[in-house]
Amino acid sequence: MSFSSDVKAELAKRHSKNVHCQIAELAAMIMFEGRISTNPLELIFGSENPTLLEKYAILMKRAFAIDISKPLNTTDCKKIVKSIQSLYLDRVCCKRAFIRGAFMATGSISDPNKAYHFEIVCKSIEQAQRLQELMQEFSTDAKIVERKHYFVVYLKDGSQISDMLNVMEAYVSLMNFENVRIVKEVRNSINRRVNCETANIGKTVNAAVRQIADIEFIRDTVGLDALPIPL
């Protein structure tokens, strides 16, 4: 499994006790991966990711007491759509849950051994800007880039990615990520010191070679006896 898959597998097991957080996470999953049809009113959620589908089923069961193995009736559909449309993320816990749901739906994170990159794919610039604002509330410098017909909210800084893993409550993945960061930072620090020492040694050797060449030139021309005694 990739590091991104490991993070999502951990988040799939993270279940909020509060219904408002469950609705926030579920709303994000539907907004980013599903869609709502108005005529007729339908809630469509399709994914080939079994981890995401399992989390979706659990949230529907806990937040709305709905079994997704059965057809969704109009009353339940209206209730869910109303909850999504009236969603107001005024609690910190709900903001965490919403970001977690968005990442579960369309997010990814690169292997920290190779690079630092965290992203969530959005359907529109408005959706991307809303997610960016939420992520920035947790002191991250989230940026947006357009990619084909989508907009991607991303982070490139290792420490900010660590912060986002903490925000989403992926604590095991956070420790694994930090372990890799520590090893990489120590290795980079050693490499910088070695490079610095190598450069200093090179300068010393080059200076010594030039000095020897100068001495030999004086010896072969006017002779060393022509120099003042202190020199």
BADRENKOL-139582 format. One record per residue (C-alpha): x, y, z; residue in one letter. Coordinates in steps of 0.25 Angstrom, whole numbers, plus 2048, in hexadecimal, padded with zeros to 3 digits. Layout:
<nodes>
XYZa;...
</nodes>
This chain:
<nodes>
800800800m;80480E7FDs;806818808f;7F981F803s;7F2812804s;7F7810812d;7F281E817v;7E481C811k;7E380E817a;7E6814825e;7DC820822l;7D181581Fa;7D281082Dk;7D181E833r;7C3820837h;7BD82D83Ds;7B482B849k;7AC838846n;7A183783Bv;7A5845836h;7B3841833c;7AE83482Cq;7A583D823i;7B1846820a;7BA83B81Ce;7AF834814l;7AB84180Da;7BA843809a;7BA835803m;7AD8387FBi;7B28457F7m;7BF8417F2f;7BC8337EDe;7AD8327EBg;7A383B7E5r;7948407E7i;78A83F7DCs;77F8497DDt;7758447D3n;77283A7D8p;77883B7E5l;7838317E6e;78F82F7EFl;79A8287E6i;7A78237EDf;7B081A7E4g;7BE8167E8s;7C780A7E5e;7CE80C7F2n;7C98017FCp;7CF809808t;7C7815804l;7BA80D801l;7BB80780Fe;7BD814816k;7B181A80Ey;7A880E812a;7AC810821i;7AA81F821l;79C81E81Am;798813824k;79D81C830r;79982982Ca;78C826825f;788818829a;78981481Ai;78D807814d;79380A806i;7917FB802s;7827FF800k;77D80A7F6p;77D8187FCl;76F81D7FDn;76B82B7FAt;76982F808t;77782A80Dd;77D831800c;77683E804k;77B83D812k;78A83B80Ei;78A846803v;78485080Dk;78F84C817s;79A84E80Di;79485B807q;792861815s;7A085C81Al;7A7867822y;7B4864827l;7B586C834d;7BC86183Dr;7CA85E83Cv;7C784F83Dc;7BE850831c;7C8857829k;7D284C82Cr;7C7842828a;7C484981Bf;7D3849817i;7D483B81Ar;7C8837812g;7CD840806a;7DB839807f;7D482B808m;7CC82E7FBa;7D78357F2t;7E38377FAg;7F18317F9s;7FF8327FFi;80C82E7FAs;816825800d;81E82E80Ap;82B826806n;82A82C7F8k;8238397F9a;81A842802y;80C8447FBh;7FE844800f;7F28477F7e;7E38467F6i;7DC8477E8v;7D08517E7c;7C58527DDk;7C58617DCs;7CD86D7E0i;7C28717EAe;7C48637F1q;7D38647F1a;7D28727F7q;7C986D802r;7D2862805l;7DF86B804q;7D887480Fe;7D5868818l;7E3863817m;7E9871819q;7E1872826e;7EB86782Bf;7F7870828s;7FB86981Bt;7FF87180Ed;7F5869805a;7F686D7F7k;7ED86A7EAi;7F28657DDv;7E98627D0e;7EB8557CAr;7E48517BEk;7D58537C1h;7D78537D1y;7DD85B7DBf;7E78567E5v;7E985B7F3v;7F78577F8y;802858802l;8118567FFk;81785980Dd;81B84D815g;817853823s;80A85881Dq;80684A818i;809845826s;80084F82Bd;7F584B821m;7F683C825l;7F4841834n;7E8849830v;7E283D829m;7E6834835e;7EE82B82Ea;7F8829839y;7FF81C835v;802821828s;80682E82El;811827836m;81581F82An;81682C822f;81E83382De;82882782En;82B828820v;82D837821r;83683682Ci;83F82C825v;83F835819k;842841820e;84E83B828v;85383581Br;852842814n;85984981Fs;86483F81Fi;865841810n;866850811r;87184F81Cr;879845813v;87884E807n;87C85A80Fc;888853815e;88C84D807t;88B85B801a;89486180Dn;89E85680Bi;89E8587FCg;8A18677FEk;8AC864808t;8B385A7FEv;8B18647F3n;8B886F7FBa;8C38667FFa;8C68617F1v;8C68707ECr;8D08737F8q;8D98687F4i;8D986C7E6a;8DD87A7EAd;8E88757F3i;8EE86C7E7e;8ED8787DEf;8F58817E7i;8FF8767E9r;9018737DAd;9028827D7t;90988B7E1v;90B8807ECg;90687F7FAl;9128867FFd;90E8937F9a;902893802l;90289B810p;90689181Bi;8F8892822p;8F188F815l;
</nodes>
